[in-house]
Amino acid sequence: MNPFLPEPHGRGPLEPETTERLDPFLQKLVEKRPWELHSGRWRAWTLAEMAFGSGVSVSLAGRLGYAGFRGLLHLSIPFRTLEDHSRRESLFLSWAGEDPILSRLPLVFVFEPNPVEVP
């Protein structure tokens, strides 16, 4: 066995190795800037409350500090009508695209509507 190649750990012969196993320096890069993702989460929460009103909750599923795809930012937001939601979602996404923190993070925003009674 070649000492310079990573050892397979329970993988089949046709399954590719993950990037973390091939690049020994990637782990150091992963842990370098985990604060960016948390800053983005709080920033998105603030913008979502500005766009959708109170009652927004935010959760993050992703890899802290990972250089490529960073994760899913799950936004549970108040939902009134489809037209209202579309307008507010467009407003949030335009603010997020112009935000100095969120525009640098490769996040996917996932909106979960929570129905609100319209008076």
N, CA, C and O atoms as a GROMACS GRO file, in nm:
protein
  476
    1MET      N    1   0.083  -0.118   0.000
    1MET     CA    2   0.000   0.000   0.000
    1MET      C    3   0.088   0.124   0.000
    1MET      O    4   0.192   0.128   0.067
    2ASN      N    5   0.048   0.225  -0.074
    2ASN     CA    6   0.124   0.349  -0.085
    2ASN      C    7   0.106   0.433   0.041
    2ASN      O    8  -0.007   0.462   0.079
    3PRO      N    9   0.216   0.473   0.109
    3PRO     CA   10   0.201   0.550   0.234
    3PRO      C   11   0.154   0.694   0.211
    3PRO      O   12   0.115   0.761   0.306
    4PHE      N   13   0.157   0.740   0.086
    4PHE     CA   14   0.116   0.878   0.059
    4PHE      C   15  -0.032   0.891   0.026
    4PHE      O   16  -0.084   1.002   0.019
    5LEU      N   17  -0.101   0.780   0.005
    5LEU     CA   18  -0.243   0.782  -0.024
    5LEU      C   19  -0.322   0.755   0.103
    5LEU      O   20  -0.278   0.676   0.187
    6PRO      N   21  -0.439   0.820   0.119
    6PRO     CA   22  -0.519   0.795   0.239
    6PRO      C   23  -0.574   0.653   0.237
    6PRO      O   24  -0.605   0.597   0.132
    7GLU      N   25  -0.586   0.597   0.355
    7GLU     CA   26  -0.642   0.463   0.367
    7GLU      C   27  -0.793   0.470   0.359
    7GLU      O   28  -0.854   0.560   0.418
    8PRO      N   29  -0.855   0.376   0.288
    8PRO     CA   30  -1.001   0.375   0.285
    8PRO      C   31  -1.054   0.329   0.421
    8PRO      O   32  -1.005   0.232   0.479
    9HIS      N   33  -1.155   0.398   0.469
    9HIS     CA   34  -1.218   0.363   0.596
    9HIS      C   35  -1.360   0.318   0.571
    9HIS      O   36  -1.453   0.398   0.578
   10GLY      N   37  -1.378   0.191   0.543
   10GLY     CA   38  -1.511   0.134   0.525
   10GLY      C   39  -1.578   0.176   0.396
   10GLY      O   40  -1.700   0.164   0.384
   11ARG      N   41  -1.505   0.224   0.299
   11ARG     CA   42  -1.563   0.266   0.172
   11ARG      C   43  -1.545   0.154   0.070
   11ARG      O   44  -1.449   0.078   0.074
   12GLY      N   45  -1.639   0.148  -0.020
   12GLY     CA   46  -1.630   0.052  -0.127
   12GLY      C   47  -1.524   0.095  -0.227
   12GLY      O   48  -1.479   0.209  -0.223
   13PRO      N   49  -1.482   0.007  -0.316
   13PRO     CA   50  -1.374   0.041  -0.410
   13PRO      C   51  -1.414   0.149  -0.511
   13PRO      O   52  -1.327   0.215  -0.567
   14LEU      N   53  -1.544   0.168  -0.534
   14LEU     CA   54  -1.586   0.266  -0.634
   14LEU      C   55  -1.630   0.398  -0.573
   14LEU      O   56  -1.658   0.493  -0.646
   15GLU      N   57  -1.638   0.408  -0.441
   15GLU     CA   58  -1.681   0.531  -0.377
   15GLU      C   59  -1.563   0.626  -0.363
   15GLU      O   60  -1.456   0.586  -0.318
   16PRO      N   61  -1.582   0.753  -0.401
   16PRO     CA   62  -1.471   0.849  -0.392
   16PRO      C   63  -1.445   0.888  -0.247
   16PRO      O   64  -1.533   0.882  -0.162
   17GLU      N   65  -1.323   0.927  -0.222
   17GLU     CA   66  -1.286   0.977  -0.090
   17GLU      C   67  -1.340   1.118  -0.073
   17GLU      O   68  -1.357   1.190  -0.172
   18THR      N   69  -1.368   1.157   0.048
   18THR     CA   70  -1.411   1.294   0.073
   18THR      C   71  -1.290   1.387   0.065
   18THR      O   72  -1.176   1.343   0.078
   19THR      N   73  -1.317   1.512   0.043
   19THR     CA   74  -1.210   1.610   0.029
   19THR      C   75  -1.126   1.620   0.156
   19THR      O   76  -1.005   1.640   0.150
   20GLU      N   77  -1.192   1.606   0.271
   20GLU     CA   78  -1.119   1.616   0.397
   20GLU      C   79  -1.012   1.509   0.409
   20GLU      O   80  -0.907   1.533   0.469
   21ARG      N   81  -1.036   1.392   0.354
   21ARG     CA   82  -0.939   1.284   0.363
   21ARG      C   83  -0.823   1.304   0.265
   21ARG      O   84  -0.713   1.257   0.290
   22LEU      N   85  -0.847   1.374   0.156
   22LEU     CA   86  -0.743   1.391   0.055
   22LEU      C   87  -0.652   1.510   0.084
   22LEU      O   88  -0.534   1.508   0.049
   23ASP      N   89  -0.705   1.613   0.149
   23ASP     CA   90  -0.627   1.734   0.175
   23ASP      C   91  -0.604   1.748   0.325
   23ASP      O   92  -0.695   1.787   0.398
   24PRO      N   93  -0.483   1.718   0.373
   24PRO     CA   94  -0.458   1.725   0.518
   24PRO      C   95  -0.464   1.868   0.573
   24PRO      O   96  -0.479   1.885   0.694
   25PHE      N   97  -0.452   1.970   0.487
   25PHE     CA   98  -0.455   2.108   0.534
   25PHE      C   99  -0.596   2.165   0.540
   25PHE      O  100  -0.616   2.272   0.597
   26LEU      N  101  -0.694   2.094   0.483
   26LEU     CA  102  -0.831   2.144   0.481
   26LEU      C  103  -0.888   2.155   0.622
   26LEU      O  104  -0.961   2.250   0.651
   27GLN      N  105  -0.858   2.062   0.708
   27GLN     CA  106  -0.909   2.067   0.844
   27GLN      C  107  -0.866   2.196   0.913
   27GLN      O  108  -0.944   2.254   0.989
   28LYS      N  109  -0.744   2.241   0.889
   28LYS     CA  110  -0.697   2.366   0.948
   28LYS      C  111  -0.776   2.485   0.893
   28LYS      O  112  -0.805   2.579   0.966
   29LEU      N  113  -0.810   2.481   0.763
   29LEU     CA  114  -0.889   2.588   0.704
   29LEU      C  115  -1.032   2.587   0.755
   29LEU      O  116  -1.093   2.693   0.770
   30VAL      N  117  -1.086   2.470   0.783
   30VAL     CA  118  -1.223   2.459   0.829
   30VAL      C  119  -1.240   2.530   0.963
   30VAL      O  120  -1.342   2.595   0.985
   31GLU      N  121  -1.144   2.519   1.051
   31GLU     CA  122  -1.157   2.576   1.184
   31GLU      C  123  -1.108   2.719   1.193
   31GLU      O  124  -1.107   2.777   1.302
   32LYS      N  125  -1.068   2.778   1.082
   32LYS     CA  126  -1.004   2.909   1.084
   32LYS      C  127  -1.100   3.024   1.114
   32LYS      O  128  -1.067   3.112   1.194
   33ARG      N  129  -1.221   3.026   1.052
   33ARG     CA  130  -1.312   3.139   1.068
   33ARG      C  131  -1.456   3.094   1.094
   33ARG      O  132  -1.543   3.123   1.012
   34PRO      N  133  -1.483   3.026   1.204
   34PRO     CA  134  -1.620   2.983   1.231
   34PRO      C  135  -1.712   3.100   1.269
   34PRO      O  136  -1.834   3.087   1.260
   35TRP      N  137  -1.656   3.212   1.310
   35TRP     CA  138  -1.735   3.327   1.350
   35TRP      C  139  -1.815   3.386   1.234
   35TRP      O  140  -1.919   3.447   1.255
   36GLU      N  141  -1.766   3.368   1.109
   36GLU     CA  142  -1.837   3.424   0.994
   36GLU      C  143  -1.977   3.367   0.982
   36GLU      O  144  -2.072   3.440   0.955
   37LEU      N  145  -1.989   3.238   1.001
   37LEU     CA  146  -2.118   3.173   0.987
   37LEU      C  147  -2.215   3.219   1.096
   37LEU      O  148  -2.333   3.241   1.068
   38HIS      N  149  -2.166   3.233   1.217
   38HIS     CA  150  -2.252   3.281   1.326
   38HIS      C  151  -2.291   3.427   1.306
   38HIS      O  152  -2.403   3.467   1.337
   39SER      N  153  -2.199   3.506   1.255
   39SER     CA  154  -2.231   3.646   1.224
   39SER      C  155  -2.339   3.654   1.118
   39SER      O  156  -2.430   3.735   1.127
   40GLY      N  157  -2.328   3.568   1.016
   40GLY     CA  158  -2.429   3.564   0.911
   40GLY      C  159  -2.565   3.522   0.963
   40GLY      O  160  -2.668   3.573   0.919
   41ARG      N  161  -2.566   3.430   1.057
   41ARG     CA  162  -2.693   3.385   1.116
   41ARG      C  163  -2.764   3.500   1.188
   41ARG      O  164  -2.883   3.522   1.168
   42TRP      N  165  -2.690   3.573   1.269
   42TRP     CA  166  -2.751   3.685   1.342
   42TRP      C  167  -2.792   3.796   1.248
   42TRP      O  168  -2.894   3.861   1.268
   43ARG      N  169  -2.713   3.818   1.146
   43ARG     CA  170  -2.744   3.922   1.047
   43ARG      C  171  -2.873   3.887   0.973
   43ARG      O  172  -2.960   3.972   0.954
   44ALA      N  173  -2.885   3.759   0.931
   44ALA     CA  174  -3.006   3.714   0.861
   44ALA      C  175  -3.128   3.726   0.952
   44ALA      O  176  -3.237   3.760   0.905
   45TRP      N  177  -3.111   3.696   1.079
   45TRP     CA  178  -3.222   3.706   1.173
   45TRP      C  179  -3.272   3.850   1.181
   45TRP      O  180  -3.393   3.875   1.178
   46THR      N  181  -3.181   3.944   1.191
   46THR     CA  182  -3.217   4.086   1.198
   46THR      C  183  -3.288   4.130   1.070
   46THR      O  184  -3.391   4.197   1.077
   47LEU      N  185  -3.234   4.093   0.956
   47LEU     CA  186  -3.297   4.132   0.829
   47LEU      C  187  -3.434   4.066   0.812
   47LEU      O  188  -3.527   4.128   0.761
   48ALA      N  189  -3.447   3.940   0.855
   48ALA     CA  190  -3.575   3.871   0.845
   48ALA      C  191  -3.680   3.937   0.934
   48ALA      O  192  -3.796   3.948   0.894
   49GLU      N  193  -3.641   3.981   1.053
   49GLU     CA  194  -3.737   4.050   1.139
   49GLU      C  195  -3.776   4.185   1.081
   49GLU      O  196  -3.890   4.229   1.097
   50MET      N  197  -3.682   4.251   1.012
   50MET     CA  198  -3.716   4.377   0.947
   50MET      C  199  -3.812   4.353   0.831
   50MET      O  200  -3.903   4.434   0.808
   51ALA      N  201  -3.794   4.246   0.758
   51ALA     CA  202  -3.878   4.219   0.641
   51ALA      C  203  -4.011   4.153   0.677
   51ALA      O  204  -4.115   4.189   0.621
   52PHE      N  205  -4.010   4.057   0.769
   52PHE     CA  206  -4.130   3.978   0.798
   52PHE      C  207  -4.199   4.016   0.928
   52PHE      O  208  -4.312   3.973   0.951
   53GLY      N  209  -4.136   4.094   1.013
   53GLY     CA  210  -4.194   4.131   1.141
   53GLY      C  211  -4.147   4.037   1.251
   53GLY      O  212  -4.061   3.952   1.229
   54SER      N  213  -4.204   4.054   1.369
   54SER     CA  214  -4.162   3.971   1.482
   54SER      C  215  -4.215   3.829   1.465
   54SER      O  216  -4.306   3.804   1.387
   55GLY      N  217  -4.156   3.737   1.538
   55GLY     CA  218  -4.197   3.597   1.529
   55GLY      C  219  -4.109   3.515   1.437
   55GLY      O  220  -4.147   3.405   1.398
   56VAL      N  221  -3.993   3.567   1.402
   56VAL     CA  222  -3.899   3.496   1.316
   56VAL      C  223  -3.806   3.411   1.403
   56VAL      O  224  -3.760   3.457   1.507
   57SER      N  225  -3.780   3.288   1.361
   57SER     CA  226  -3.678   3.208   1.426
   57SER      C  227  -3.582   3.156   1.318
   57SER      O  228  -3.621   3.131   1.204
   58VAL      N  229  -3.457   3.143   1.358
   58VAL     CA  230  -3.352   3.106   1.262
   58VAL      C  231  -3.272   2.990   1.318
   58VAL      O  232  -3.237   2.989   1.436
   59SER      N  233  -3.244   2.892   1.232
   59SER     CA  234  -3.154   2.784   1.270
   59SER      C  235  -3.060   2.759   1.154
   59SER      O  236  -3.090   2.788   1.038
   60LEU      N  237  -2.946   2.704   1.187
   60LEU     CA  238  -2.840   2.685   1.088
   60LEU      C  239  -2.798   2.540   1.085
   60LEU      O  240  -2.771   2.480   1.189
   61ALA      N  241  -2.791   2.484   0.966
   61ALA     CA  242  -2.739   2.349   0.948
   61ALA      C  243  -2.628   2.360   0.844
   61ALA      O  244  -2.652   2.395   0.729
   62GLY      N  245  -2.507   2.331   0.887
   62GLY     CA  246  -2.397   2.344   0.794
   62GLY      C  247  -2.266   2.310   0.858
   62GLY      O  248  -2.261   2.254   0.968
   63ARG      N  249  -2.161   2.345   0.791
   63ARG     CA  250  -2.026   2.317   0.838
   63ARG      C  251  -1.960   2.446   0.876
   63ARG      O  252  -1.942   2.535   0.793
   64LEU      N  253  -1.925   2.458   1.001
   64LEU     CA  254  -1.863   2.580   1.049
   64LEU      C  255  -1.728   2.602   0.982
   64LEU      O  256  -1.641   2.516   0.986
   65GLY      N  257  -1.713   2.718   0.921
   65GLY     CA  258  -1.585   2.756   0.862
   65GLY      C  259  -1.550   2.690   0.732
   65GLY      O  260  -1.443   2.717   0.679
   66TYR      N  261  -1.635   2.607   0.676
   66TYR     CA  262  -1.603   2.538   0.552
   66TYR      C  263  -1.593   2.638   0.438
   66TYR      O  264  -1.675   2.730   0.429
   67ALA      N  265  -1.496   2.622   0.352
   67ALA     CA  266  -1.466   2.723   0.250
   67ALA      C  267  -1.566   2.727   0.136
   67ALA      O  268  -1.587   2.834   0.080
   68GLY      N  269  -1.629   2.616   0.099
   68GLY     CA  270  -1.724   2.615  -0.012
   68GLY      C  271  -1.865   2.639   0.037
   68GLY      O  272  -1.891   2.741   0.101
   69PHE      N  273  -1.956   2.548   0.008
   69PHE     CA  274  -2.094   2.557   0.055
   69PHE      C  275  -2.094   2.556   0.207
   69PHE      O  276  -2.039   2.464   0.268
   70ARG      N  277  -2.154   2.655   0.269
   70ARG     CA  278  -2.146   2.669   0.414
   70ARG      C  279  -2.265   2.610   0.487
   70ARG      O  280  -2.249   2.565   0.600
   71GLY      N  281  -2.383   2.608   0.426
   71GLY     CA  282  -2.494   2.547   0.497
   71GLY      C  283  -2.630   2.600   0.457
   71GLY      O  284  -2.643   2.684   0.367
   72LEU      N  285  -2.730   2.548   0.526
   72LEU     CA  286  -2.869   2.589   0.507
   72LEU      C  287  -2.907   2.679   0.624
   72LEU      O  288  -2.890   2.642   0.740
   73LEU      N  289  -2.958   2.796   0.592
   73LEU     CA  290  -3.007   2.886   0.695
   73LEU      C  291  -3.159   2.878   0.690
   73LEU      O  292  -3.223   2.929   0.598
   74HIS      N  293  -3.214   2.814   0.791
   74HIS     CA  294  -3.357   2.786   0.798
   74HIS      C  295  -3.426   2.900   0.870
   74HIS      O  296  -3.398   2.927   0.987
   75LEU      N  297  -3.518   2.969   0.800
   75LEU     CA  298  -3.590   3.083   0.856
   75LEU      C  299  -3.737   3.047   0.870
   75LEU      O  300  -3.806   3.024   0.770
   76SER      N  301  -3.784   3.043   0.992
   76SER     CA  302  -3.926   3.021   1.018
   76SER      C  303  -3.989   3.159   1.032
   76SER      O  304  -3.959   3.234   1.126
   77ILE      N  305  -4.078   3.192   0.938
   77ILE     CA  306  -4.127   3.330   0.929
   77ILE      C  307  -4.280   3.334   0.932
   77ILE      O  308  -4.346   3.237   0.893
   78PRO      N  309  -4.337   3.446   0.980
   78PRO     CA  310  -4.482   3.461   0.978
   78PRO      C  311  -4.534   3.468   0.834
   78PRO      O  312  -4.476   3.536   0.749
   79PHE      N  313  -4.642   3.397   0.808
   79PHE     CA  314  -4.700   3.392   0.673
   79PHE      C  315  -4.843   3.444   0.679
   79PHE      O  316  -4.925   3.395   0.756
   80ARG      N  317  -4.872   3.546   0.596
   80ARG     CA  318  -5.006   3.602   0.592
   80ARG      C  319  -5.077   3.563   0.462
   80ARG      O  320  -5.175   3.488   0.465
   81THR      N  321  -5.028   3.612   0.350
   81THR     CA  322  -5.081   3.576   0.219
   81THR      C  323  -4.964   3.550   0.126
   81THR      O  324  -4.850   3.586   0.156
   82LEU      N  325  -4.991   3.487   0.013
   82LEU     CA  326  -4.884   3.454  -0.081
   82LEU      C  327  -4.821   3.580  -0.140
   82LEU      O  328  -4.699   3.588  -0.154
   83GLU      N  329  -4.905   3.679  -0.176
   83GLU     CA  330  -4.850   3.803  -0.233
   83GLU      C  331  -4.764   3.876  -0.130
   83GLU      O  332  -4.657   3.928  -0.163
   84ASP      N  333  -4.813   3.881  -0.006
   84ASP     CA  334  -4.737   3.947   0.100
   84ASP      C  335  -4.604   3.874   0.125
   84ASP      O  336  -4.500   3.938   0.141
   85HIS      N  337  -4.610   3.742   0.127
   85HIS     CA  338  -4.488   3.665   0.148
   85HIS      C  339  -4.387   3.687   0.035
   85HIS      O  340  -4.269   3.706   0.060
   86SER      N  341  -4.434   3.684  -0.089
   86SER     CA  342  -4.344   3.704  -0.204
   86SER      C  343  -4.276   3.840  -0.198
   86SER      O  344  -4.156   3.851  -0.224
   87ARG      N  345  -4.353   3.942  -0.162
   87ARG     CA  346  -4.297   4.077  -0.153
   87ARG      C  347  -4.193   4.085  -0.042
   87ARG      O  348  -4.085   4.141  -0.061
   88ARG      N  349  -4.224   4.028   0.074
   88ARG     CA  350  -4.132   4.034   0.188
   88ARG      C  351  -4.008   3.947   0.164
   88ARG      O  352  -3.898   3.983   0.204
   89GLU      N  353  -4.027   3.833   0.099
   89GLU     CA  354  -3.913   3.747   0.068
   89GLU      C  355  -3.818   3.816  -0.030
   89GLU      O  356  -3.696   3.809  -0.013
   90SER      N  357  -3.873   3.883  -0.131
   90SER     CA  358  -3.789   3.957  -0.226
   90SER      C  359  -3.713   4.069  -0.155
   90SER      O  360  -3.596   4.094  -0.184
   91LEU      N  361  -3.780   4.135  -0.063
   91LEU     CA  362  -3.715   4.241   0.013
   91LEU      C  363  -3.601   4.184   0.097
   91LEU      O  364  -3.491   4.241   0.098
   92PHE      N  365  -3.625   4.073   0.166
   92PHE     CA  366  -3.521   4.010   0.247
   92PHE      C  367  -3.402   3.969   0.161
   92PHE      O  368  -3.288   3.996   0.196
   93LEU      N  369  -3.429   3.902   0.048
   93LEU     CA  370  -3.320   3.855  -0.038
   93LEU      C  371  -3.240   3.970  -0.098
   93LEU      O  372  -3.119   3.958  -0.116
   94SER      N  373  -3.307   4.082  -0.130
   94SER     CA  374  -3.231   4.196  -0.183
   94SER      C  375  -3.143   4.257  -0.074
   94SER      O  376  -3.030   4.296  -0.102
   95TRP      N  377  -3.194   4.264   0.049
   95TRP     CA  378  -3.112   4.314   0.160
   95TRP      C  379  -2.996   4.219   0.188
   95TRP      O  380  -2.883   4.263   0.210
   96ALA      N  381  -3.023   4.089   0.186
   96ALA     CA  382  -2.917   3.990   0.212
   96ALA      C  383  -2.810   3.996   0.104
   96ALA      O  384  -2.692   3.978   0.134
   97GLY      N  385  -2.850   4.019  -0.020
   97GLY     CA  386  -2.753   4.029  -0.129
   97GLY      C  387  -2.664   4.151  -0.120
   97GLY      O  388  -2.551   4.150  -0.169
   98GLU      N  389  -2.713   4.257  -0.056
   98GLU     CA  390  -2.636   4.380  -0.040
   98GLU      C  391  -2.562   4.386   0.093
   98GLU      O  392  -2.480   4.475   0.114
   99ASP      N  393  -2.592   4.294   0.183
   99ASP     CA  394  -2.532   4.295   0.316
   99ASP      C  395  -2.383   4.257   0.307
   99ASP      O  396  -2.349   4.160   0.239
  100PRO      N  397  -2.295   4.330   0.374
  100PRO     CA  398  -2.152   4.300   0.363
  100PRO      C  399  -2.113   4.164   0.421
  100PRO      O  400  -2.012   4.107   0.380
  101ILE      N  401  -2.189   4.111   0.515
  101ILE     CA  402  -2.157   3.980   0.573
  101ILE      C  403  -2.224   3.868   0.495
  101ILE      O  404  -2.157   3.773   0.452
  102LEU      N  405  -2.354   3.878   0.475
  102LEU     CA  406  -2.428   3.770   0.408
  102LEU      C  407  -2.390   3.752   0.261
  102LEU      O  408  -2.397   3.641   0.209
  103SER      N  409  -2.351   3.859   0.196
  103SER     CA  410  -2.316   3.847   0.054
  103SER      C  411  -2.188   3.767   0.033
  103SER      O  412  -2.164   3.717  -0.077
  104ARG      N  413  -2.104   3.754   0.136
  104ARG     CA  414  -1.980   3.676   0.125
  104ARG      C  415  -1.996   3.530   0.163
  104ARG      O  416  -1.909   3.448   0.134
  105LEU      N  417  -2.108   3.496   0.228
  105LEU     CA  418  -2.128   3.359   0.273
  105LEU      C  419  -2.214   3.281   0.176
  105LEU      O  420  -2.325   3.325   0.144
  106PRO      N  421  -2.167   3.167   0.127
  106PRO     CA  422  -2.248   3.086   0.036
  106PRO      C  423  -2.350   3.002   0.116
  106PRO      O  424  -2.328   2.885   0.144
  107LEU      N  425  -2.462   3.068   0.150
  107LEU     CA  426  -2.570   3.002   0.224
  107LEU      C  427  -2.691   2.983   0.135
  107LEU      O  428  -2.711   3.057   0.039
  108VAL      N  429  -2.770   2.884   0.168
  108VAL     CA  430  -2.900   2.865   0.103
  108VAL      C  431  -3.006   2.900   0.206
  108VAL      O  432  -3.007   2.842   0.315
  109PHE      N  433  -3.094   2.993   0.173
  109PHE     CA  434  -3.201   3.033   0.263
  109PHE      C  435  -3.322   2.942   0.241
  109PHE      O  436  -3.369   2.927   0.128
  110VAL      N  437  -3.370   2.883   0.349
  110VAL     CA  438  -3.487   2.796   0.343
  110VAL      C  439  -3.596   2.863   0.427
  110VAL      O  440  -3.579   2.881   0.547
  111PHE      N  441  -3.707   2.901   0.363
  111PHE     CA  442  -3.816   2.968   0.432
  111PHE      C  443  -3.923   2.868   0.471
  111PHE      O  444  -3.973   2.792   0.388
  112GLU      N  445  -3.958   2.870   0.600
  112GLU     CA  446  -4.069   2.788   0.649
  112GLU      C  447  -4.179   2.882   0.694
  112GLU      O  448  -4.160   2.955   0.792
  113PRO      N  449  -4.292   2.882   0.626
  113PRO     CA  450  -4.399   2.975   0.665
  113PRO      C  451  -4.476   2.925   0.787
  113PRO      O  452  -4.514   2.808   0.794
  114ASN      N  453  -4.498   3.014   0.881
  114ASN     CA  454  -4.585   2.988   0.995
  114ASN      C  455  -4.711   3.073   0.976
  114ASN      O  456  -4.705   3.195   0.985
  115PRO      N  457  -4.825   3.009   0.949
  115PRO     CA  458  -4.948   3.086   0.924
  115PRO      C  459  -4.984   3.177   1.040
  115PRO      O  460  -4.980   3.138   1.157
  116VAL      N  461  -5.020   3.300   1.005
  116VAL     CA  462  -5.062   3.400   1.103
  116VAL      C  463  -5.203   3.441   1.065
  116VAL      O  464  -5.234   3.459   0.947
  117GLU      N  465  -5.289   3.455   1.164
  117GLU     CA  466  -5.425   3.499   1.136
  117GLU      C  467  -5.424   3.645   1.094
  117GLU      O  468  -5.368   3.730   1.163
  118VAL      N  469  -5.487   3.674   0.980
  118VAL     CA  470  -5.494   3.810   0.929
  118VAL      C  471  -5.620   3.874   0.987
  118VAL      O  472  -5.729   3.820   0.973
  119PRO      N  473  -5.605   3.991   1.054
  119PRO     CA  474  -5.723   4.056   1.114
  119PRO      C  475  -5.821   4.108   1.011
  119PRO      O  476  -5.924   4.165   1.047
   0.00000   0.00000   0.00000
